[in-house]
Amino acid sequence: MGDVDGLRTPPPYLPAHGLLVGRSAVVTAAAGAGIGGATARRFLEEGANVLVSDAHARRLKESAQALVAEFGAERVTALPCDVTDEAQVRELFATAESAHGRLDVVVNNAGLGGTAELVDMTDDQWDRVIDVTLGGTFRCTRAALRAMKAGGQGGVVVNNASVIGWRAQAGQSHYAAAKAGVMALTRCAALEAAAFGVRVNAVAPSLAMHPHLAKVTTGELLAELTEREAYGRYAEPWEVANVVVFLASDYSSYMTGETVSVSSQHA
């Protein structure tokens, strides 16, 4: 990897290094080909046992079947979960501990976007994005910290934020507010969790392409966002997942309360 022209295409997929061997992890919104799915796969490649979750039961089943076929049923568990439902969140974390014996890492990837100018935005549009993206992260972080504190073995929480939590974009007031909230939640939770040996960090991707994003975003907007990237391309979901692996591993042992930008956007 040398000049910028050489970075306009993704680098080769990196081999695993056993960074999460023996760990038990939960990854929300892990169905499909987005960041959650890429993270679940990378965690399995790095040696973790993984409980994958998603609000879309059919897509989750398909994703889980593919992972089981590759990594084995003893290492992959799946459970549908709507992160806006506290009872389902509690069941998710109880299942994680019963299936894999412990809880070491939680990746809060679930989120919901949308585009609406503020003058036209309805209360329902605002509430739904906030409840899934920020409220869901809150519920799952709370459940994770309760389980990790009780377990007494420490742990790691990695939240999925977004560069839009720092940067303005028209039509994204609800999503930007939610992601900025995720960053603030990450900082505050990290201070509290340090007392019982748990680290809480976040990633803030700029533009990671996956099929769902292509369905809900216009080609014109995607082209505009891609032009803002210094490398002239969007990130592959697994490139974001690599940073999540780093934050989940002991290589980031002194980091907590941080939000790591996974972006090549011009300043």
N, C-alpha and C positions, 0 to 999 in steps of 0.2 A: 504494500500500500504506500504509494508515494504522493504524486501531485493530486490536485483536486479532481482532475479528469478521471483519475483512477478510482475515485470514490463515488462516481456517479452511478456505479453499479454496486449492489451489495457484495460484501466480502464473502468468502467461503464460510459455510456453516461450521462453527467451532466445535471441536471435540470436547467431550466431558472430562472433568478432572476429579470426580468423586468428592465434590465440595459439600454434599448434603447426605452423605452415606449415613443411614440409620435414623435420619430425621423423619418426623411425621408432619405433614403439611396439609393445610386447607387452602384451596384456591377458589374464590367465588367468580361467577361469570366466566366459567372455564370452557363452555361449549363453543364449538366453532373454531374459526381460524384467526381469532384476534389475539390480543395480548394475554388474556387469561388462558386460552388454550395453549399458546406458545410457552407460557410460564409453567403450566402443568407438565408439559412434555420435557422442558429443560430440567425441572425438578426431578422427574423420574430418571432422566439421563444422568443426573448428578447423584443418584442413589437414594433419593427420598421415597417414602411411601406417601401417596397423595389421595386426599378426598377432593374430588372435583364436584363443583356445585354450579347450578344455574337455574334461573327462573323458567327457562324453556325446557320442559321435561323431555320432549322428543329429541331436540338437538343434543341435550346432555347425554341421553342414552346412546346416540350414535357416536358421540365423541368418546364416551367411556368405553364402548365396545372396541373402538380402534386402539385405545391405549391398553386395554386388557390384553388384546391380541398380541401386542408388542412387548408389554412389560410384565404381564401376568396378573391374575385376579387377586393374588395375595397382596399386591402392591397398589392396586387401584380400587377405590371405592367411589361411588357416585350417589348423590342425594340432591333432588331438586330443592331449591330454597328461594323464596322471595324475601329479600333482605329488608323489606318494609314490614314484615310480619315477625314480631318478637318470638312467638311460639316456634315458628319455623327456624329462626336463627338458633334458638336454644337446642332444638333437635339436631341441627347441623353439628354443633360443637360436641354434643353428647355422643353423636354417631362417630365423630372423628376420634374421640378418645377410646370408645369401645372397639372400633375397627382396627386401630393401629396401636393401641395401648398407651399413647401419650400424645401431646400436642406441642410441637416445637416451633412451627412457622405458620403464620396466617397471612395470606395475600388478599387484601380487600380490593378486588378489581371491579366489582359491580358498580355500574354508573349508567346514567341516562342523559342523553343530550337532546338537542332540538334547536330550531332556529325561529326566533320571533323578536320583532322589534319591541322595545319596552312599552311604547305607547299602545301597542296592540296585544300585548301579552295578557293572558287571563290568569286569574288566581290559580286555576287548576293546572295550567302549564307550569307556573312557578312552583307550586307545591309539589307536583309530581317529580320534577327534576331535583329539587332540594331533598325530598324524602328518600329517593333512591340513592342519589349520589353522595349526599352528606349524611342523611339519616341512616342509610344502610351501612356506611362506613363506621358511624358511631356505634350502631348496635353490634356489629361484628367485632369491632375493636373492644368494646366493653366485654363481650362474651369471651374473647380471646384472653384478655387480661385477667378476668376472673378465673379461667381455667388454668392459666400459667402461674398465677399467684398461688392457687391451691396446690398445684403440682410441685412447686418449689424447685423446679429445674431450669428456671429462666425461659427464654424464648425470644422470638422475633416476630414483629408485625411489620408488614410492608404495605403501605397504602398507595393506590394509584391516583395521583393528582393530575395536573396538566399545566403546561406553560400558560394556558389561558387564565390560570389563577393569578398570574403576574401581569399578563399582557391583555390589552383591550381588543375586542373584536365585536363589531356590530352584530346584533341579533343573538348575542350569547350572554346576556346579563344573568340569567338564571344559572346557566352552566358555569360561568366564571365565578359567580358568588359561591356556588357549591364547591368548586375545586379549591378556591381560596380558603373556604372553610375546612376542607380536608387538610390543607397545609397547616392551618392553625391548630386543628384537632391533633395532628401528628406531633406538633411541638409540645403542646400541653400534656398529652398522654405520655410522651417520652419522659418528661420530668417525673410524673407520678410512678411510672412503671420501673424507672431505674432503681427504685427502692427494693424491688424484688427481682432484679436481674433480667428484666425484659427490655429489649431495644425496640423502638418504634421509629421507622423512617418512611419516606415516600419517594416515588419516582414521579417526574413531571415530563411526560412525553410531549413532543410537538405534533408530529404527523406520522402515525404508523398506519399503514394501509392494510385493510382487511375487507372481505366481501360486504359485511354489514355497513361499514362506513361508506362504501361506494354506493350502496342502495339509498342511503339517507342524505347524501350530499351531492350537489350538482357537480358536473364535470368542470364547469367554469371555476367554481370555488376551489376544487381540488387542485386545478392547475395553478390558481393564484397562490394557494398555500404552499404548493411544491416549489414555486419560484422563490419563496422566501427562505427556503433551506439552502444553506451555503453549498451543499454538495449537489444541489439540483435534483434531488430525489427524496422520496419519503423513506422512513425507516421500515424495515421488515419487523413484524411483531416480535420475532425471536431476538432482534437486537435490543429491544426494550427488556425482554425477558432475561437477557444476560445480565443486565444491571440489577434486576430483581434478585437474581441468583447471588450476585455479589453482596447485596444488602442482607440477604438471608443467611449468608455464610459467615464463617469466622474471620474472613478477610476484612470485614467491616466492623470488627469487634469494638472499636472505640467510637463508632458513629451512632448517635441517637438524636432524634428531634430534627433530622435534616431532610430536606427535599432536594433530590438530585435531578437536575434537568437532563433529560435524554433528548437532545435536540441539536440540530446543526443550523438553527435559524440565525440570521444576521442579527447583531445586537441592535 
